[in-house]
Amino acid sequence: MKKLVIFDLDGTLLNTIADLAAATNYALQACGYPTHDTDAYRFFVGNGINKLFERALPEGTRSKENVLKIRSLFVPYYNEHNADLSRPYPGIENLLETLQEKGYMLAVASNKYHEATQKLIKQYFPHINFLAILGQRENIPAKPDPQVVYEIMEKAGVERNEVVYIGDSSVDMQTGANAGVTTIGVCWGFRPRTELEAYNPSLIAEQAEDILHFLEK
């Protein structure tokens, strides 16, 4: 019996790619660097924003100094514009409401920086009582390190066999595997199905309802 369901954020609960792209392009342009099409960002995201900036910068300019310069411009812009175009994926709101009604504990574990993770979840899902909403924080390793999953499990008081971790990328599949919990990949996110299949998750969900059917088995 599963008791705790942990979700990734970007590409899993919310389609945030357009706002991430716009904010990064704003920072790149302000520094005189070329920008990218929104679709390119699907493969830049997933390992935290510093890695996003490193990937977005031109080769030969990916120094720590330049990454931090882009970050200093990105964060205030994104804090203002992170909900301009971002929206929940189809069926997500119903999925969360149904899981909550059925008594599952729900949580979010994201590599998005913590402030933005908290803001977006509280804005888009105000009626969901998440046990924990955790983004990337100082001195806490980013996914696929399983520490954030362990932290949520400890708060929930559950064992590994009672946990499901859900995400849309190889980072998420590795996170679930590293934590030793049941892992579900979702096809509606930023990465192709083949990337998920390579990690043999317990389920690859085509739509949100597939997760409900899996948990009710």
RANORDA-V900597 format. One record per residue. RES is the residue in one small letter. PSI is psi in whole degrees, -180 to 180 (999 if undefined). D_LAST is the distance of its C-alpha to the last C-alpha in Angstrom with 2 decimals. Layout:
# RANORDA-V900597
res:RES psi:PSI d_last:D_LAST
res:RES psi:PSI d_last:D_LAST
This chain:
# RANORDA-V900597
res:m psi:123 d_last:9.45
res:k psi:139 d_last:10.50
res:k psi:-28 d_last:13.62
res:l psi:129 d_last:15.55
res:v psi:118 d_last:15.12
res:i psi:129 d_last:18.35
res:f psi:141 d_last:19.59
res:d psi:166 d_last:22.57
res:l psi:-72 d_last:24.99
res:d psi:124 d_last:27.13
res:g psi:-4 d_last:25.39
res:t psi:-60 d_last:21.96
res:l psi:-44 d_last:22.55
res:l psi:142 d_last:26.11
res:n psi:99 d_last:28.21
res:t psi:5 d_last:31.20
res:i psi:-38 d_last:32.93
res:a psi:-40 d_last:35.88
res:d psi:-37 d_last:36.89
res:l psi:-44 d_last:36.59
res:a psi:-45 d_last:38.72
res:a psi:-43 d_last:41.26
res:a psi:-40 d_last:41.78
res:t psi:-42 d_last:42.14
res:n psi:-37 d_last:44.48
res:y psi:-48 d_last:46.50
res:a psi:-41 d_last:47.01
res:l psi:-47 d_last:47.80
res:q psi:-39 d_last:50.30
res:a psi:-26 d_last:51.95
res:c psi:4 d_last:52.62
res:g psi:17 d_last:53.93
res:y psi:155 d_last:51.06
res:p psi:151 d_last:49.54
res:t psi:179 d_last:46.37
res:h psi:155 d_last:43.31
res:d psi:150 d_last:41.40
res:t psi:-42 d_last:38.22
res:d psi:-30 d_last:36.11
res:a psi:-29 d_last:37.57
res:y psi:-17 d_last:36.01
res:r psi:-28 d_last:32.51
res:f psi:-2 d_last:33.56
res:f psi:-28 d_last:35.67
res:v psi:167 d_last:33.03
res:g psi:-21 d_last:30.36
res:n psi:25 d_last:32.50
res:g psi:163 d_last:34.21
res:i psi:-29 d_last:37.20
res:n psi:-40 d_last:39.88
res:k psi:-36 d_last:38.26
res:l psi:-47 d_last:37.91
res:f psi:-38 d_last:41.66
res:e psi:-43 d_last:42.54
res:r psi:-33 d_last:40.84
res:a psi:-26 d_last:42.42
res:l psi:150 d_last:45.92
res:p psi:149 d_last:48.19
res:e psi:142 d_last:48.61
res:g psi:-8 d_last:51.44
res:t psi:10 d_last:50.84
res:r psi:48 d_last:47.64
res:s psi:160 d_last:49.38
res:k psi:-39 d_last:47.99
res:e psi:-45 d_last:50.75
res:n psi:-38 d_last:49.71
res:v psi:-45 d_last:46.01
res:l psi:-33 d_last:47.02
res:k psi:-45 d_last:49.40
res:i psi:-42 d_last:46.68
res:r psi:-41 d_last:44.40
res:s psi:-27 d_last:47.21
res:l psi:-37 d_last:47.39
res:f psi:-50 d_last:43.69
res:v psi:-52 d_last:42.46
res:p psi:-35 d_last:44.74
res:y psi:-47 d_last:44.25
res:y psi:-37 d_last:40.45
res:n psi:-31 d_last:40.41
res:e psi:-28 d_last:42.23
res:h psi:14 d_last:40.41
res:n psi:-5 d_last:36.80
res:a psi:15 d_last:35.54
res:d psi:-49 d_last:37.94
res:l psi:-10 d_last:35.57
res:s psi:140 d_last:32.22
res:r psi:152 d_last:29.42
res:p psi:146 d_last:25.66
res:y psi:156 d_last:23.70
res:p psi:133 d_last:22.50
res:g psi:-9 d_last:19.47
res:i psi:-45 d_last:19.63
res:e psi:-43 d_last:21.25
res:n psi:-39 d_last:18.77
res:l psi:-50 d_last:15.83
res:l psi:-44 d_last:17.73
res:e psi:-42 d_last:18.75
res:t psi:-44 d_last:15.34
res:l psi:-41 d_last:13.99
res:q psi:-44 d_last:17.30
res:e psi:-33 d_last:17.11
res:k psi:-2 d_last:13.81
res:g psi:7 d_last:15.69
res:y psi:143 d_last:14.63
res:m psi:138 d_last:17.75
res:l psi:145 d_last:18.67
res:a psi:163 d_last:21.30
res:v psi:134 d_last:23.22
res:a psi:107 d_last:24.79
res:s psi:154 d_last:27.25
res:n psi:1 d_last:30.26
res:k psi:147 d_last:32.06
res:y psi:149 d_last:34.82
res:h psi:-43 d_last:33.88
res:e psi:-47 d_last:36.08
res:a psi:-36 d_last:34.69
res:t psi:-49 d_last:31.04
res:q psi:-45 d_last:31.66
res:k psi:-47 d_last:33.66
res:l psi:-44 d_last:31.25
res:i psi:-44 d_last:28.15
res:k psi:-30 d_last:30.25
res:q psi:-45 d_last:31.84
res:y psi:-24 d_last:28.86
res:f psi:58 d_last:26.29
res:p psi:-21 d_last:28.64
res:h psi:1 d_last:26.35
res:i psi:127 d_last:23.58
res:n psi:80 d_last:24.25
res:f psi:136 d_last:23.44
res:l psi:-38 d_last:23.82
res:a psi:143 d_last:25.69
res:i psi:100 d_last:27.06
res:l psi:124 d_last:28.65
res:g psi:-168 d_last:30.64
res:q psi:130 d_last:33.05
res:r psi:158 d_last:35.58
res:e psi:137 d_last:38.79
res:n psi:11 d_last:38.60
res:i psi:122 d_last:34.78
res:p psi:144 d_last:33.75
res:a psi:158 d_last:31.82
res:k psi:145 d_last:28.51
res:p psi:8 d_last:27.67
res:d psi:135 d_last:29.07
res:p psi:5 d_last:26.21
res:q psi:-41 d_last:28.45
res:v psi:-36 d_last:27.11
res:v psi:-44 d_last:23.52
res:y psi:-39 d_last:25.03
res:e psi:-44 d_last:27.04
res:i psi:-41 d_last:24.10
res:m psi:-42 d_last:22.20
res:e psi:-42 d_last:25.43
res:k psi:-36 d_last:25.80
res:a psi:-21 d_last:22.30
res:g psi:42 d_last:22.87
res:v psi:164 d_last:19.64
res:e psi:166 d_last:19.10
res:r psi:-37 d_last:18.00
res:n psi:-4 d_last:14.72
res:e psi:9 d_last:13.85
res:v psi:141 d_last:14.74
res:v psi:132 d_last:13.59
res:y psi:133 d_last:16.64
res:i psi:129 d_last:16.91
res:g psi:179 d_last:20.10
res:d psi:5 d_last:22.05
res:s psi:173 d_last:24.50
res:s psi:-35 d_last:25.40
res:v psi:-43 d_last:26.44
res:d psi:-41 d_last:22.93
res:m psi:-40 d_last:21.42
res:q psi:-39 d_last:24.18
res:t psi:-49 d_last:23.65
res:g psi:-43 d_last:20.05
res:a psi:-44 d_last:21.21
res:n psi:-32 d_last:24.29
res:a psi:-14 d_last:22.45
res:g psi:30 d_last:20.17
res:v psi:165 d_last:16.94
res:t psi:132 d_last:13.77
res:t psi:135 d_last:15.26
res:i psi:132 d_last:14.42
res:g psi:144 d_last:17.35
res:v psi:138 d_last:18.20
res:c psi:-10 d_last:20.59
res:w psi:2 d_last:22.45
res:g psi:-147 d_last:24.39
res:f psi:-19 d_last:27.66
res:r psi:157 d_last:27.02
res:p psi:156 d_last:26.38
res:r psi:-37 d_last:23.18
res:t psi:-33 d_last:25.16
res:e psi:-37 d_last:25.62
res:l psi:-44 d_last:21.91
res:e psi:-31 d_last:21.43
res:a psi:-20 d_last:24.17
res:y psi:3 d_last:22.05
res:n psi:56 d_last:18.97
res:p psi:164 d_last:16.30
res:s psi:-27 d_last:12.66
res:l psi:143 d_last:12.29
res:i psi:111 d_last:15.21
res:a psi:129 d_last:14.55
res:e psi:-29 d_last:17.09
res:q psi:162 d_last:16.62
res:a psi:-35 d_last:15.35
res:e psi:-27 d_last:12.84
res:d psi:-32 d_last:10.99
res:i psi:-42 d_last:10.27
res:l psi:-47 d_last:8.83
res:h psi:-40 d_last:6.47
res:f psi:-46 d_last:5.56
res:l psi:-24 d_last:5.57
res:e psi:-2 d_last:3.80
res:k psi:999 d_last:0.00
